[in-house]
Amino acid sequence: MFKLKIPFNKPSFAGNELKYIKQAVLSGKISGDGMFNKKCTQLLEKKFKANSIFLTPSGTSALEIPALLLNLRSEDEVIAPSFTFTSSVNAFVLRGAKPIFVDIRTDTLNIDENKIEAAITTRTKAIYCTHYAGVSCEMDKILKIARKHKLFIIEDAAHGVNAKYKNQYLGTIGDFGVYSFHETKNFNCGEGGALVVNKPKFVERTEIIREKGTNRSQFFRGEVDKYTWYDVGSSYLLSEVLAAYLYGQLEKMEQITVKRRKIYNFYIDALSNLESRGVFKLPTIPEHCTPNYHLFYLLLNSQKERNRVMDEMKKKGILTVFHYLPLHTSPMGRRFGYKKGQFPITEMVSERLLRLPLYNSLTRNQMESITKSLRKVL
Ligand SMILES: *Cc1c(COP(=O)(O)O)cnc(C)c1O
């Protein structure tokens, strides 16, 4: 085995995390919804101008809550891209609903808003859209379609914390938004997530679902004198220990974003001449999207070439990776009746995409070593 000089990802450390964890532990409350949960949600709600935000144990669990709030069930259909992480689709498949896949755009790799309407039937209830790489989907068009057909929009903004579409933060545009604080994301606490509830009418039931189906949140606020079982629910709170770590990251959100922008722009500057020679395609960011520089990818000219570059880079001690295997051709996708060839752009991108390391602690020397190696390999 080669000893990796540059790993693909390293969880970042912003400075105050251990201090805050110590405070949380010494405060005597380490379960959910304590002081650090409050600090995190207040910071996020204020910065993103969001109605209500709830921290959850993961982005995956946050995606499940809207499926419960909307009472999705087996006759229902939900529109989603096939080019996404399993969590965006499992969220409603767990309730028995069927995924109706739609292909992606060739530029942003987001769901193609012009192909959504053809996928709508009388059973369609919602659209789960993923903002890939922290670059927004075309929300004006998607909102218009949703209004016309009375559908709910759930934004999977796991990649998109602190990114914007026009002047709105991702996650605050649809009915619900989801963030992930997994260690591979821009701001992290190991495992963690958040749900943005943009319509006040869903807030009360979200509190109940999140507290195992009880009105314990109201009880803790002193609004009722006992709490009891009201609804379906599960355990969707984030421990204070993790919220303390997360606060150490969120308070440095702008510095972290600046750092990531520098890495992203370094790659763009160092690799543009190769792009103009047609060796690969660099990411596209539309004018009206403000990204958060979540990830950096190249689109090579073939699967064979992508795999060759990945292998050669690994020999040089640099780990580059690809994703996503299309959901529609996966064993689970096939069980829903999908076949290879149905979403050609998703299939093509999945074969040709290569991600370069992009994390907060990547050094200038490492970046130079990555682009120099790439130039040699290509
Ligand atoms: C990371 C990710 C998730 C899930 O987040 P977890 O916090 O790991 O559960 C969901 N959707 C997308 C697009 C992701 O990248």
PDBQT file of the ligand as one rigid body, heavy atoms in Angstrom, charges set to zero:
ROOT
HETATM    1  C1  LIG A 401     -23.848  14.432   3.426  1.00  0.00    +0.000 C 
HETATM    2  C2  LIG A 401     -25.127  14.409   2.684  1.00  0.00    +0.000 A 
HETATM    3  C3  LIG A 401     -26.346  14.024   3.276  1.00  0.00    +0.000 A 
HETATM    4  C4  LIG A 401     -26.435  13.373   4.614  1.00  0.00    +0.000 C 
HETATM    5  O1  LIG A 401     -25.859  13.989   5.643  1.00  0.00    +0.000 OA
HETATM    6  P1  LIG A 401     -25.424  13.183   6.956  1.00  0.00    +0.000 P 
HETATM    7  O2  LIG A 401     -25.232  14.304   7.915  1.00  0.00    +0.000 OA
HETATM    8  O3  LIG A 401     -24.141  12.470   6.614  1.00  0.00    +0.000 OA
HETATM    9  O4  LIG A 401     -26.499  12.276   7.346  1.00  0.00    +0.000 OA
HETATM   10  C5  LIG A 401     -27.515  14.165   2.551  1.00  0.00    +0.000 A 
HETATM   11  N1  LIG A 401     -27.507  14.623   1.298  1.00  0.00    +0.000 NA
HETATM   12  C6  LIG A 401     -26.363  14.972   0.679  1.00  0.00    +0.000 A 
HETATM   13  C7  LIG A 401     -26.434  15.505  -0.707  1.00  0.00    +0.000 C 
HETATM   14  C8  LIG A 401     -25.141  14.861   1.341  1.00  0.00    +0.000 A 
HETATM   15  O5  LIG A 401     -24.005  15.168   0.716  1.00  0.00    +0.000 OA
ENDROOT
TORSDOF 0
